[in-house]
Each structure stands twice: as C-alpha cells, then as structure tokens.
Amino acid sequence: MARIGIFVGTMYGNALLVAEEAQPVLQAAGHDVHVYEDATLADWQPYASEVALIITSTTGQGDLPDSIGRLYEEMREKLGHQPDLRYGVIALGDSSYEHFCGGGKKFDALLQEQDAQRLGDVLLIDAEEHPEPESVAMLWVEQWMQLL
C-alpha cells in the first residue's frame, strides 16, 4: 500500500473538508495517509518518492491560498527534479471567475515542470455546479486510488 500525504490549500474550509473525507476512504483501502494544512517543505520532502494529493481552492486571480501558497513557493525556489513523486490534484473553483481552478492548475503545472508523475487527470470542481465538493471528490478519489 502507498504512503500518501494530502496537502491542503483552503480559504473557507471546503478543501479541508474534502481532504478529511478522502483520508478515511484511502485508509480503508490500506494506505498510510496524513493530512497537512499549512504544510512546509519539510512536510513535503518525505513524500518525494511516495504519493502526494494536492487539494486546493483558488483565490484572487488564480492564486493559491496562503495555507498552501508558501509550500508552492518553497518548492518552486528550492526543489527541482521530482521524478519519483506520484501525485494527484483536486482543484476547487468557481467557473464564474476568469481563472477557474487556477490554484490547482498552477500547482499541477509546477509538478509537471519538476517531472513528477501525475496519476489520472486533475479534478476540477465547480462551486456553481457542486456546492458540496466532497461528493464529487470522493468518486474521483475511489478511481484515483486504483492508479496507485
């Protein structure tokens, strides 16, 4: 089974709620799972050859919330090549804004630049269509963990 770090970027708690719903689903399948809110590079690095699940909302002009933005900046500045990392992204956003799910897309782009291996597609959850994102996310998590 996999060792999975769930890294959360949240403003109003929806991304954290999704992470808290995903954790027991993954654990029930036998995975070792930890949730990190306000993660640091030191929290991230033990997963460099493991699995990371990024669950983040979007702020402003497609930006990351502060709770994950600092991690993103540290990774961009201090990490380079992460070819052994396998990851997934759940991005929360609102399609009425120009930069829909921009935070999750931005994090995915960084990991792609660093040669990490994305498992499956990025899940984009639109608050306009799904005011309770955890229902959509859990279906995706069930499928995603089959790729581990």
Buried (B, 14 or more C-beta within 10 A) or exposed (E): EBBBBBBBBBBEEBBBBBBBBBBEBBEEBEBEBBBBBBBEBEBBBEBBEBBBBBBBBBBEEBBBBEBBBBBBEBBEEEBEEBEEBBBBBBBBBBEEBEBBBBBBBBBBEBBEEBEBEBBBEBBBBBBEEEEEBBEBBEEBBEEBBEEB
